[in-house]
Amino acid sequence: MDGSHVKIGVLGGDGYCGWAAALYLSRQGHEVAIVDSYIRRHWDFELGVQTLTPIQPLPQRLRTWEQLTGKKISSYQGDITNYDVIAGFLTSFRPDAVIHFAEQRSAPYSMIDREHAVSTQVNNVVGTLNLLFALRELAPDCHLVKLGTMGEYGTPNIDIEEGYITIEHNGRKDVLPYPKQPGSFYHLSKVHDSHNITFTCRIWGLRATDLNQGVVYGTMTDETALDETLINRFDYDEVFGTVLNRFCAQAALGHPLTVYGRGGQTRGYLDIRDTVRCIELACLNPAAPGEFRVFNQFTEQFTVLELAHHVQTAAKKLGLRTEIDHLPDPRVESEEHYYNAKHSKLVELGLQPHLLSDSLLDSLINVAMRYRDRIDAGLFMPQVNWRKTRNERRAANQTLESVAAEAGADGNSHRG
């Protein structure tokens, strides 16, 4: 490691953030290797969905990247819930830093039913534990950069600090981890990760940075724009899609923008170009041995309704007419709440944020327009209910169908 160029392993480098990060870091001159099991592609098949943008197989993407730039990104196929996979990678590649994207990242997916809650926690917690043990045994000086989530904090009625909070109690003072109020089994898994990493930094002297990331938007970076083979994901379905992507896909079809509840849910957001820069800043400025740093990684805060109005305005300029519909919120969350999260540490390291703009929204809607023949409007409506498991929903639907059938047999059926 020479301080400006480092060897970086990207776990989950075939996914949305991982792919953009791998290309960006490679173009900046870092030596990059990807580890991926391709399970993200499997989840699309399981759910019967597809990204709006057509994604090529990883080997083809990497060949195109090398042909265009002359830069090679190595790839290793495997699942880090298998300890031998991550141990073999660390031994072979010997990275200075490991970026950990290799997790199931969808809150709705984790709330489908018991099986999906369990698989989410096994995948995320076991994979991270394997990584921590492998680092201790094989690469104790390697810097772990873990992609966390702002969802670990929930929506407290006080300001959200960056990882830690100073507490005074009964005349004594201490700096303690900021309280966690996760809102799904996915977010719970990320809290477990944070606790496990904190513990291993303290007792084993590992070094780690937790990037509590907000909602990421954008499809194009300078790197993915070089060739359509390199294009990134654009997920708009209710399980893996983001609300901004859903709104843009709906606008492209002239479909109403579906806002859950009153739309006052406030979150932090950032451009994918800022995500990849934050990753590099963390790698170039590693934590000290035994240190567990936490950076809140977002640049702006918006309510869901504010995003809907922004998309509606941008769509109108493009000649698209859109309305806003309010749907019952399938999630268990406050529809209006206080939200003020600190996010200064990455700016202090040199981040120059890209803010959400009309031109960016135009670009996102134009991507949706370009691939509008791939949009499945049936994926817009929520199917996952935080309050009921899939089996409970099936039972309720069967009861309704039975009641309807009996009503029909009695000659009392009608159309509303």
N, C-alpha and C positions, 0 to 999 in steps of 0.2 A: 504493500500500500504506500503510495507516494504522497497522500494527502489530497490530491486533486482527482486521481483516478483510482477506483477501488474495484475489487472483485465482489460482485453482488449476486446472490442467489434469490430468485423470485419464485416463491412457492405459490402455486395457483396462477402461473403466468399466462395461462390460456384464457383466463376470465377477463371481465371488463376492465377493472382497474389494473390487474396484473399485466395484461397485454400492453396497455398504453404505457405503463411504467417500464416494462422491459425494453420497448423500442426507444423510449426517451433516454433511458440510462445508457443504452448501447450507443446511441447517437452522440451522447456527451463524452464518449470515450471510455466508459467503464466496461470491464469485462463481465458479461452477464450470462447467467445460465437459468433456465426455467425448469421447475419441477411441477408436474401436473398429472393427475389421474384421468382427466377429461370427464369427471363426474358431472361438471356443470352442463355439458352437452346431454348427458344422460337424463338430467332432471327435466330438460325441455321435452324429451321424448316421453317421459313419465307423465308430464302434465298436459301433453298434447299441444304445446305452444312452440313458437319459433321467434327468434329475434327478428325485428323488422328488417335489419340489414343482413344480407347473406354472408355467413362466416365460413371461411375455407378451413380445411384441416390444418392443424398446427404445423406439420412438416412443410406444407406448401407455403404457408405464411412466412416461415423462417427462410425458406429458399428464396422467396421473392425479396425479403429484406436484405439478404446477403447479396443478391444480384444488383439491387438498387444502390446499396451503400458500401458494399465491400466489407461489411462488419458481420461477424458470425456470432449468433446466439446459440449456445449449446442447449440441449433439452434432455431431460431425464423423465421417463414415464414411471409413475408409481404413486401410491397412496401413503401419505405420512402417518396414517393410523397403523401402518406396518412399520415398526421401529427400524427394520433393516433398510428400508427405502431411504429414510432421512439420514441414517448413519452412513450408508454407502455414498450418498451424495456429499455429505460433509467431508468424508475421507477422500473422495475423488476430486472434488472441485476446490475445496479449501477456501471458502469465501471469507472476506473481511466483514461482510454484513449479510444478513438474511432478512428478506422482506416476507412477512407471513400474511399472504392473502388466501391461503388454502383452507377456507372454511365455508360452510353453508351460511349464506349471508342474508337470507330472507326471513323476516319476522312472520309473514303470513304462512310460508312453507312450514315453519316450526309449529304453527297453531292448527294445522289441518286435522291432526288426530294424534293418538298416543305414539304410533309408529314414527311419525315425522318429528315429533318432539324428541323422542329417544334417539333417532338417527342423527338429528342436528347436534344434540349434546355429545353423543359418542364421537362423531366426526370432528367437532370443534375442540372439545376438551381433551380427548385422547390424542389427537394429532398434535396439539400444543404441548401436552406433557411429554410425548415422544421427542419432540423437538428440543425441549428444555433438557431432558436427560442426555440427548445426543450432544448438545452444546457443552454440557458439563464434562462429558467424557472425552470428546473429540475436538472441540473447538471453543475452549473457555474464554478466549479473547474476542470471539466473533460477536458483533453487535447485532442484537435482535431488534428489528423494527416491526412491531405488530400492529396491524390495522384494527383498531378498536372501533367504537361507535359512540356518538353522542347520546345514543339511546340508553347507554348504561346509567346515565344520570336521571333519566325521566324528566319530569317537568316540575321541579320544586318551586315553592313560592319565594325563593331567595335566589340571588345571583349564583350562577354556576361558575366555579373557579376551575383552573386547569389542573385537575387531578387531586389537589390537596386543599385543605381548608384549615385555618387556624381556629382552634376552639379554646374558649376559656370556661372552666367549670370548677365551681367551689374553690375559687382563688388560685387555680393552677391553669397553665396554658400549654398546649401542644399542637403540633401540625400533624393532621391525620388525613387519611384518604377521604376524598369527598364522598358523602353517602350515595349509595346506589339505589335506584328505584326502577329497575328494568321492566319493560312492558310486554315481553314475550319470552318464550323459551329460548329463542335465538339470542335475545339480549341478555338473558340469564347466562347463556353459555359464554358470552364475551366477558361478563363479570367474573365468572369462574376463571377464565383465562387470565384476566388482570390479577386476580388474587394469587394464582399459581406462579405467575411471572414475578410478582412482588416478592413472594416467599423465596423463590430460587435466587433472585438477585441478593436478597438479604443473607441467605445462609451459604450460598455457593459462590457469591461474588460475580455472578453473570452481569452483563450490561444490557440494558433494554430501554427502548423508547416506545411508548404506547401512543399511537396517533388516533385519538378519538374523533373519527371522521363524521362530518355531516353528510347530507344527501348529495351525491355527485351527479352532475348533469353534463351533457355534451357528448358528441360522438367523435368529432374530428380533433386530432392534434396535428402538429406539423408533420409528425411521422406517419400517422395512419392516412393522411391525405395524399401521400406519395403515390399510392396505387390502390385500386379497389380491393385487391387481394388482402390488403392490410387493414381494411375497415374494421371498426370496433362494433361492439354490440349496441343495440338500441332496443331495450326491453320495455314493453309497454303493458304487459299483462298484469293482472292484479296480484300475482304471487311474487314475481321477480322484477316487475317493472317499477319505475319511479312515477310519482304523481305528475311531474313535469313532462315526462315522455308520454304518459297516457293522454294528457291534455293536448299535446302536439299531434299525436296520432288521431285523436278525436277531431281536432280542428281540420286536419287534412281530409277527413270524410264528411265534414259538416255535421258531425255528431255532437250533441250537447256535452259540455265539459262536466264530468261527474264529480261533484264535491261532496265529501262525506260530512254529514251533519252541517253545522253552521260554517265550517271551514276556518275556524279560528286556531286550528292546530298549528303551532309555530315551531319551526325547526331551522337548523343551520344548513346552508347550502354552499357548494363550491364547484367551480369549473374543473373538468377532468385535467386541464392543463396545469391547474394549481395542485391537484393531487400528485401528479408526477414530480413536480418541482419540490413539494413538501417532502416526498420520499428521498429525493437527492439531498436536500438540506439536512435531513436526519442522518443520512449515511456519511456525509462529509463532516458532520459535527457530532460524533458518537457520544453516547453516555459514558460516564466513567465506570470502572469496575465496581460492581456492587450497587450501581445507581439504577433506579427505575424512574424514568422521566415520563411525564404525561403532557402531551400537547393537544389542545383542542383544534382540530383541523377543519375549519370552515371559514368563509369570508363574509357571508351575509346571512341575515335572518329574514324569513318570509312566512306569512301564514299561507295555508293552502288556498284560501279565497283570493289573496293577493296574487298568487301565481296564476290562478284562473283568469283574473282580470288582465294580467300582463299578456297571457297567451291570446286572450280574446282581442286585445288591442292590436297585437302583432298580426293576427290572422286577418283582421279587418283591412289592414294595409295591403295584404296580399290578395284581397278580393274574396276572402272566405268569411262566410257568415256563421257565427257560433253563438249559442246560448249557454247559460249555466244552469245546471240542474243540481239540486241538493238531495242527496240520498241518505237514508238512515245509516248511521255510522256502524259498520260491522265490528269495529274494534272497541276495546275498553280503554278509553282515553278521554281526557278533558277536551271538549271542543273549543273552549276558550280558556286561556290561562296566561299567567306571567311567564316570561321566558327571556332571560338576559344572561348569555354565556360569554365568558371571557375567552379571547383567542388572540393573544398578543405575541406568544413566544416564537411562532414561526415567522411572523413579520419581523421580529427582532433579529432572526437569523438571516433575513434577506428576501423573504417572500414578497413579491409584487403582485397583488391579486388581480385576476381578471373578474370583473363584476358582471352580473347578469345585465345584458343590454338588449335593445331592440334588434340589433344586427345578429346577435347570437340566437335570439328567439326566431328570427327570420330563417337562420340557417337550420335550426332544429326542425321547424315546420317544413322547410324545403326538403330535408332528408325524408321526412314522413311522406311528403307529396311524391318524391321520387320513387319510393317503394310502396306506394299506397295499395298496389294490387296484392301485397303480402299482408295487409292489415286484416285481422279477424275481429270484427266488431263484437263478436260474442265473448271476447276476452275482457271487455271493458268493465262488465258488471261484477261486483264482489260476490264470491262464492264461499270464502273462508270466514266463518264467524267466530270471533274470539270467545264467545260465551258458550258455544256448543261444539262438540267434536263432530267429525264426519258421520260417525254411526248415529249420534243423536239427531243430526239433521236428516239422515235417511229415515230414521224411525218416524220423525215428525212428518216428513213428506209422505211416507206410506200411510200414516194415519189420515192425512188430508185426502189422499187418493181414495182410501177406503170410504171415508165419509161422503166424498163426491160420488162414488159408485153407488152407494146406498141411496143417496138422494136421487140419482138418476133412475134407479130401479123403482122408486116410489113416484116417479113422474114429477119430481120437484126440482130437477136440475134447471139451471138457468145460466145465461151468459151475462157477466157484469159489464 
